[in-house]
């Protein structure tokens, strides 16, 4: 029987299609998902990132550990009374038959198997009779492609943890080192403590990504204050969308952790519940950090437009001053440019120089007046 945990603004962009550069692939495979549901099939939904799925099994207790790679059969998992902890990790999700075989061996719900293979799934937590299912997003800054989004899933049962990754990455290398070198408390604690360590490692990646965004915001701030350019606005909008993407992934993750930390379950021991509350606090801090980053980006966008408006005002002020100064001069020149035979000053010996003098006085007088008014 399944117990469901319900854990369920983009800005207007200057450049069209900018949104597609960094958005999550929520609708990219909608047709594929609809077809699979219509046929009641279990299928992989997402981008194939590895040629071959690799598996890795750690079996350990406080005294020993074993590492077995390339596991294809899954009848070795412990019974409830077994003292060893089993951690099976998948690199790659596209081999549907392998995942289905795992589901059959561990009697996983069909919905769980389908969700493991769906890389567009939102972060969530679901509790079943003999395991808990986690689904979260990992977001890392990529120097080449901008942001790398990876779907991660976990299954926590009695004495075992199964983790699913889309590709080979360094999310959990330090945890593997702790197991192999018997560092910290991992080999002395239960499977739920291992899950805490895995979730905490994912949140560390979020903080690293948010910190890198913060550094870019500081650089953009200097650019905007020094000389606002259109490139800066485009980058601001990209980063704003990226930050919104991170927030969109963090919020349901936070909600799931809040429910899990407050709910009594047999899969999380009472003495380990404090660690999940710690992860929840860490996640809330990450949400606050990304909210602050989004506000900073919005402020920089407003400053950008204010700077452009100020520069435009300064330009218009100069042009208006020049135009206003030449209005009376143009009037005088126009009057004496009329082709009438009888004009009073036409026969005046020094009329030409007098008119130039009058125009000069008017010009200088208006400049002095504008200066005193603070318009120059």
MONORNOR-V66610 format. One record per pair of residues at least 4 apart in sequence whose ideal C-beta (glycine too) atoms are under 8 Angstrom apart, sorted by the first residue. I is the first residue (numbers start at 1). J is the second residue. Records with the same first field share a line. If there is no record, write none. Layout:
I: J  J
This chain:
1: 128  129
2: 109  111  126  127  128
3: 126  127  128
4: 126
5: 124  125  126  127  256  259  260  263
7: 123  124  125  252  253  255  256  259
8: 122  124  252  255
9: 244
10: 19  241  244
11: 237  240  241  244  298  301
13: 18  19  237  241
14: 18  230  233  234  237
15: 234  237
17: 21
18: 234  237  238  241
19: 23  241
21: 146  238  241
22: 146  147  238  241  242  245
23: 241  245
24: 120  137  149  245  248  249
25: 29  46  47  119  120  149
26: 120
28: 120
29: 33  45  46  120
30: 34
31: 35
32: 36  43  45
33: 37  45  118  120
34: 38
35: 39  41
36: 41  42  43  45  114
42: 96  99  100  110  113  114  117
43: 96  117
44: 48  93  94  95  96  117
45: 117  118  119  120
46: 93  94  117  118  119  120  151  166
47: 119  166
48: 92  94
49: 92  166  167
50: 54  91  92  94  166  167  168
52: 92  95
53: 90  91  92  93  94  95  98
54: 69  70  90  91  92  168
55: 69  70  71  72  88  89  90  91
56: 67  68  69  71  88  89  91
57: 66  67  68  69  71  76  86  87  88  89
58: 65  66  67  85  86  87  88  89  176  179
59: 65  66  68  84  85  86  87
60: 64  65  66  84  85  87  179  187
61: 65  83  84  85  187
62: 182  187  188
65: 179  180  182  187
67: 180
71: 76  88
72: 98  101
73: 101  105
74: 88  101  102  105  106
75: 105
76: 86
77: 86  88  105  106  157  159  160
78: 82  84  86  158  159  160
79: 158  159
80: 158  159
82: 159
84: 159
85: 159  160  161  187  190  191  194
86: 159  160  161  191
87: 160  161  162  163  179  191  194
88: 160  161  162  163
89: 162  163  164  165  172
90: 99  162  163  164  165
91: 165  167  168
92: 165  166  167
93: 99  116  117  119  151  164  165  166
95: 99
96: 100  117
97: 101
98: 102
99: 103  113  116  117
100: 104  113
101: 105
102: 106  108  113  162
103: 107  108  109  110  112  113
104: 108
106: 131  155  157  162
107: 130
108: 112  113  128  131  155
109: 113  128
110: 114
111: 115  126
112: 116  126  128  131  133  155
113: 117
114: 118
115: 121  126  133  135  153
116: 153  164
118: 151
119: 151  166
120: 151
121: 135  151  153
122: 135  252
123: 135  136  137  249  252  253  256
124: 133  134  135  252  256
125: 132  133  134  135  256  257  259  260
126: 132  133
127: 132  133  263  265  267
128: 132  133
130: 157  158
131: 155  156  157  267
132: 155  156  157  260  265  267  268
133: 153  154  155
134: 153  154  155  156  195  199  256
135: 151  152  153  154
136: 152  153  154  199  202  249  253  256
137: 149  150  151  152  249  253
138: 149  150  151  152  169  171  202  205
139: 147  148  149  150  205  206  209  245  246  249
140: 147  148  150  169  205  208  209
141: 146  147  148  208  209  212  213
142: 146  147  148
146: 238  242
147: 209  242  245
149: 245  249
150: 165  166  167  169
151: 164  166
152: 163  164  165  166  171  202
153: 163  164
154: 161  162  163  164  195  198  199
155: 160  161  162
156: 160  161  191  192  195  267  268
157: 161  162  191  267
158: 191  267
159: 190  191
160: 191
161: 191  194  195  198
163: 172  198
165: 169  171
171: 198  201  202  205
172: 176  198  201
173: 177
174: 178  201
175: 179  186  194  197  198  201
176: 180
177: 181  183
178: 182  183  184  186  187  197
179: 186  187
182: 187
185: 189  193
186: 193  194  197
189: 193  194  272
190: 194  269  272
191: 195  267
192: 196  267  268  269  272
193: 197  272  275
194: 198
195: 199
196: 200  272  275  276  278  279
197: 201
198: 202
199: 203  257  279
200: 204  278  279  282
201: 205
202: 206
203: 207  279  282  283  286
204: 208
205: 209
206: 210  246  250  286
207: 211  286  289
208: 212
209: 213  246
210: 214  246  286  289  290  293
211: 215
212: 216
213: 217  239  242  243  293
214: 218  289  293
215: 219
216: 220  235  239
217: 221  239  293  296  297  300
218: 222
219: 223
220: 224  232  235  236  239  300
221: 225  296  300
222: 226
223: 227  228  229  232
224: 228  232  236  300  303  304  307
225: 303  307
228: 232  233  304  307  308  311
229: 233
230: 234
231: 235
232: 236  304
233: 237  301  304
234: 238
235: 239
236: 240  297  300  301  304
237: 241  301
238: 242
239: 243  297
240: 244  294  297  298  301
241: 245
242: 246
243: 247  290  293  294  297
244: 248  294
245: 249
246: 250  290
247: 251  287  290  291  294
249: 253
250: 254  283  286  287  290
251: 255  287
252: 256
253: 257  283
254: 258  280  283  284  287
255: 259
256: 260
257: 261  276  279  280  283
258: 262  280
259: 263
260: 265  268  276
261: 273  276  277  279  280
264: 270
268: 272  273  276
269: 273
272: 276
273: 277
274: 278
275: 279
276: 280
277: 281
278: 282
279: 283
280: 284
281: 285
282: 286
283: 287
284: 288
285: 289
286: 290
287: 291
288: 292
289: 293
290: 294
291: 295
292: 296
293: 297
294: 298
295: 299
296: 300
297: 301
298: 302
299: 303
300: 304
301: 305
302: 306
303: 307
304: 308
305: 309
306: 310
307: 311
308: 312
309: 313
310: 314
311: 315
312: 316
313: 317
314: 318
315: 319
316: 320
317: 321  375  376
318: 322
319: 323
320: 324
321: 325  370  375  376
322: 326
323: 327
324: 366
325: 329  363  366  367  370
326: 330
327: 331
328: 332  359  362  366
329: 333  359  362  363
330: 334
331: 335
332: 336  355  358  359  362
333: 337  359
334: 338
336: 343  345  355
338: 343
342: 346
344: 348
345: 351  354  355
346: 351
347: 351
348: 354
350: 354
351: 355
352: 356
353: 357
354: 358
355: 359
356: 360
357: 361
358: 362
359: 363
360: 364
361: 365
362: 366
363: 367
364: 368
365: 369
366: 370
367: 371  376
368: 372
369: 373
370: 375  376
371: 375  376
